[in-house]
């Protein structure tokens, strides 16, 4: 059975409840991924888990080897990826604790190795990125969330910023004017690289704080909501896998 890839972000350096079968240190044309790939079963289904920031959460968003991460998952036999991202909430209905399954994104990052299609490793190709996330995986997550009583927000625009610093209030105002609902630092180029490798990729965004200028103390909120939000994300993934893989 084809395994599902799960990329864990801040607050999910390990996947609690994963029945580990083995770990693999992957080697790719782009170097090593952030951490060894962990193969196992979750909710009875085969998965390959990768900690995006490393096991010790010591790799900054702009320093992640996204190309190695996504390539390693593809080489491990993964064809479908659930990416878990901790984000800040911009829109009023994206309060801390909310799960969002976005359908659009805007990339504000810079200087990251963002493509395999450089004319050397892979032929130059202008991939269609109109809809950056897989509708099939999005619908699977939304259905599973509703069935589990979690009710994630259906749709929204993810703003991918450079980091590792958090944004200013004025920058968040700009993102809101651009139509962004949530803001994070790791959504790109991960999504685009998955598209280039023809992987079915979707994001489960966990809102762990209000974005700058939207109320509350960011660091106090973040510590409290990371645990709660990631627990909800694990329940959603468990519900999705437990219901069986999509075709």
C-alpha positions as CSV (number, residue, x, y, z in Angstrom):
1,X,0.0,0.0,0.0
2,X,1.3,3.4,-0.9
3,X,2.3,5.4,2.2
4,X,1.1,8.9,3.0
5,X,3.8,11.5,3.7
6,X,3.3,13.7,6.8
7,X,5.6,16.7,7.2
8,X,5.5,18.0,10.8
9,X,6.2,21.6,11.6
10,X,6.6,23.6,14.8
11,X,5.1,21.6,17.6
12,X,5.2,18.3,15.7
13,X,8.8,17.2,15.5
14,X,7.5,13.7,16.3
15,X,4.1,12.1,15.5
16,X,2.7,10.9,18.8
17,X,1.0,7.5,18.3
18,X,3.1,6.5,15.3
19,X,3.9,2.8,15.4
20,X,7.5,3.1,14.2
21,X,8.8,0.3,11.9
22,X,12.2,1.8,10.9
23,X,14.1,5.0,10.2
24,X,15.9,5.8,7.0
25,X,18.6,8.4,6.5
26,X,17.9,9.6,2.9
27,X,20.4,10.9,0.4
28,X,19.2,13.0,-2.4
29,X,20.8,15.0,-5.3
30,X,20.1,18.1,-3.1
31,X,21.7,16.8,0.1
32,X,20.1,15.3,3.2
33,X,16.6,16.2,4.4
34,X,16.0,17.9,7.7
35,X,15.8,14.6,9.6
36,X,15.7,10.8,9.0
37,X,12.5,9.5,7.4
38,X,10.4,7.6,9.9
39,X,8.3,4.8,8.5
40,X,5.5,3.3,10.4
41,X,1.8,2.9,10.8
42,X,-0.7,5.5,12.0
43,X,-4.3,4.7,12.5
44,X,-3.4,1.4,10.8
45,X,-2.2,3.0,7.6
46,X,1.4,3.2,6.3
47,X,3.0,6.6,6.7
48,X,6.4,8.3,6.2
49,X,7.0,11.1,8.7
50,X,9.5,13.9,8.3
51,X,10.2,16.7,10.8
52,X,10.6,19.8,8.7
53,X,12.7,21.8,11.2
54,X,14.7,18.7,12.3
55,X,14.3,16.6,15.4
56,X,15.5,19.3,17.7
57,X,13.6,22.0,15.9
58,X,16.9,23.8,15.2
59,X,16.6,24.5,11.4
60,X,15.2,28.0,10.7
61,X,12.4,28.4,8.0
62,X,14.7,30.0,5.5
63,X,17.5,27.4,6.0
64,X,15.3,24.3,5.5
65,X,16.5,22.1,2.6
66,X,13.0,22.0,1.1
67,X,14.3,20.3,-2.1
68,X,15.9,17.5,-0.2
69,X,12.8,17.0,2.0
70,X,10.3,16.7,-0.8
71,X,12.6,14.6,-3.0
72,X,13.2,12.2,-0.2
73,X,9.5,11.7,0.4
74,X,9.0,11.0,-3.3
75,X,11.9,8.5,-3.3
76,X,10.3,6.8,-0.3
77,X,7.3,6.0,-2.3
78,X,5.0,8.8,-1.1
79,X,2.5,10.1,-3.6
80,X,0.3,12.1,-1.2
81,X,1.5,14.6,1.4
82,X,-0.2,16.2,4.4
83,X,1.9,19.2,5.5
84,X,1.3,20.5,9.0
85,X,2.2,24.2,9.5
86,X,2.0,26.4,12.5
87,X,0.6,29.8,11.5
88,X,-0.7,33.1,12.8
89,X,-4.3,34.1,12.3
90,X,-5.1,37.3,10.3
91,X,-8.8,36.9,9.5
92,X,-11.3,37.2,12.3
93,X,-12.4,33.6,11.9
94,X,-8.8,32.3,12.2
95,X,-8.4,32.5,15.9
96,X,-5.8,30.5,17.8
97,X,-6.8,26.9,18.0
98,X,-8.4,26.9,14.6
99,X,-7.4,24.4,11.9
100,X,-7.3,25.8,8.4
101,X,-7.1,23.8,5.1
102,X,-6.1,26.6,2.8
103,X,-6.8,26.6,-1.0
104,X,-4.5,29.4,-2.0
105,X,-1.2,31.0,-1.1
106,X,1.0,34.0,-1.7
107,X,4.8,33.7,-1.6
108,X,6.6,36.6,0.1
109,X,9.8,34.6,0.8
110,X,13.0,35.2,-1.0
111,X,16.4,33.6,-1.6
112,X,15.2,30.0,-1.2
113,X,16.0,27.2,-3.6
114,X,12.5,27.0,-5.0
115,X,12.6,24.7,-8.0
116,X,13.9,21.5,-9.4
117,X,13.2,22.6,-13.0
118,X,16.5,24.4,-13.6
119,X,17.3,22.8,-16.9
120,X,20.0,20.5,-15.4
121,X,18.6,18.1,-12.8
122,X,15.2,18.3,-14.4
123,X,14.0,19.8,-17.7
124,X,12.8,23.4,-17.6
125,X,9.0,23.2,-17.1
126,X,6.5,25.9,-16.1
127,X,4.2,23.9,-13.9
128,X,0.6,25.0,-13.5
129,X,0.2,26.4,-9.9
130,X,-3.2,28.0,-10.3
131,X,-4.5,25.8,-7.5
132,X,-1.5,25.2,-5.3
133,X,-3.0,22.5,-3.2
134,X,-4.5,19.1,-4.2
135,X,-8.3,19.3,-4.2
136,X,-8.4,15.5,-3.5
137,X,-6.3,15.7,-0.3
138,X,-8.0,18.9,0.8
139,X,-11.5,17.3,0.6
140,X,-10.2,14.2,2.3
141,X,-8.9,16.3,5.3
142,X,-12.1,18.4,5.4
143,X,-14.3,15.4,5.4
144,X,-12.3,13.6,8.0
145,X,-12.2,16.7,10.2
146,X,-16.0,17.1,10.1
147,X,-16.4,13.4,10.8
148,X,-14.2,13.8,13.9
149,X,-16.1,16.8,15.1
150,X,-13.1,19.2,14.4
151,X,-14.6,21.2,11.6
152,X,-11.5,22.8,10.0
153,X,-11.9,26.1,8.1
154,X,-12.5,25.3,4.4
155,X,-10.2,27.4,2.3
156,X,-8.2,30.5,2.8
157,X,-5.0,32.1,1.6
158,X,-1.7,31.3,3.3
159,X,1.0,34.0,3.3
160,X,4.4,32.5,3.2
161,X,6.9,35.0,4.8
162,X,10.7,34.7,5.1
163,X,11.2,34.5,8.9
164,X,12.6,33.6,11.3
165,X,11.4,36.9,12.8
166,X,7.7,37.5,13.2
167,X,6.0,40.2,11.2
168,X,5.3,43.8,12.1
169,X,1.8,45.0,12.5
170,X,2.1,47.0,9.3
171,X,3.2,43.9,7.4
172,X,0.2,42.0,8.6
173,X,-2.0,44.9,7.5
174,X,-0.5,44.6,4.1
175,X,-1.0,40.8,4.0
176,X,-4.7,41.4,4.9
177,X,-5.1,43.9,2.1
178,X,-3.6,41.3,-0.2
179,X,-6.3,38.9,0.8
180,X,-4.3,36.6,3.2
181,X,-6.1,34.8,6.0
182,X,-3.1,33.1,7.8
183,X,0.6,33.7,7.8
184,X,3.5,31.2,8.2
185,X,7.1,30.8,7.2
186,X,7.3,27.3,5.6
187,X,4.5,27.0,3.1
188,X,6.8,27.8,0.2
189,X,8.7,26.5,-1.7
190,X,7.4,23.2,-0.2
191,X,4.1,23.3,-2.0
192,X,5.6,24.2,-5.4
193,X,8.3,21.5,-5.2
194,X,5.6,19.0,-4.4
195,X,3.8,20.1,-7.6
196,X,6.9,19.8,-9.7
197,X,7.3,16.2,-8.5
198,X,3.6,15.5,-9.1
199,X,2.8,14.8,-5.5
200,X,-0.8,15.3,-4.2
201,X,0.0,17.9,-1.5
202,X,-2.2,19.8,1.0
203,X,-1.7,21.8,4.1
204,X,-3.2,21.5,7.5
205,X,-2.5,24.9,9.1
206,X,-2.7,25.1,12.8
207,X,-3.3,28.7,14.1
208,X,-1.2,29.1,17.2
209,X,-1.4,32.8,17.7
210,X,-3.0,36.0,16.4
211,X,-0.7,37.7,13.9
212,X,1.0,40.9,14.9
213,X,-1.4,43.7,15.7
214,X,-4.4,41.4,15.9
215,X,-4.5,41.2,19.7
216,X,-3.0,39.2,22.5
217,X,0.6,38.5,23.5
218,X,2.1,36.4,20.7
219,X,4.6,34.4,22.7
220,X,2.3,33.7,25.6
221,X,-0.4,32.5,23.1
222,X,1.9,30.5,21.0
223,X,3.2,28.3,23.8
224,X,-0.4,27.6,25.0
225,X,-1.9,27.0,21.6
226,X,0.8,24.9,19.9
227,X,0.0,21.9,22.1
228,X,-3.7,22.3,21.8
229,X,-3.6,22.9,18.0
230,X,-1.2,20.1,17.2
231,X,-3.3,17.7,19.2
232,X,-6.3,18.7,17.0
233,X,-4.1,18.2,13.9
234,X,-3.1,14.7,15.0
235,X,-6.8,13.9,15.6
236,X,-7.6,15.1,12.1
237,X,-4.8,13.1,10.5
238,X,-5.8,10.0,12.5
239,X,-9.4,10.4,11.4
240,X,-8.4,10.8,7.8
241,X,-6.0,7.8,7.8
242,X,-8.4,5.7,9.8
243,X,-11.2,6.2,7.3
244,X,-8.9,4.8,4.6
245,X,-6.7,6.3,1.9
246,X,-8.2,8.2,-1.0
247,X,-7.6,6.9,-4.5
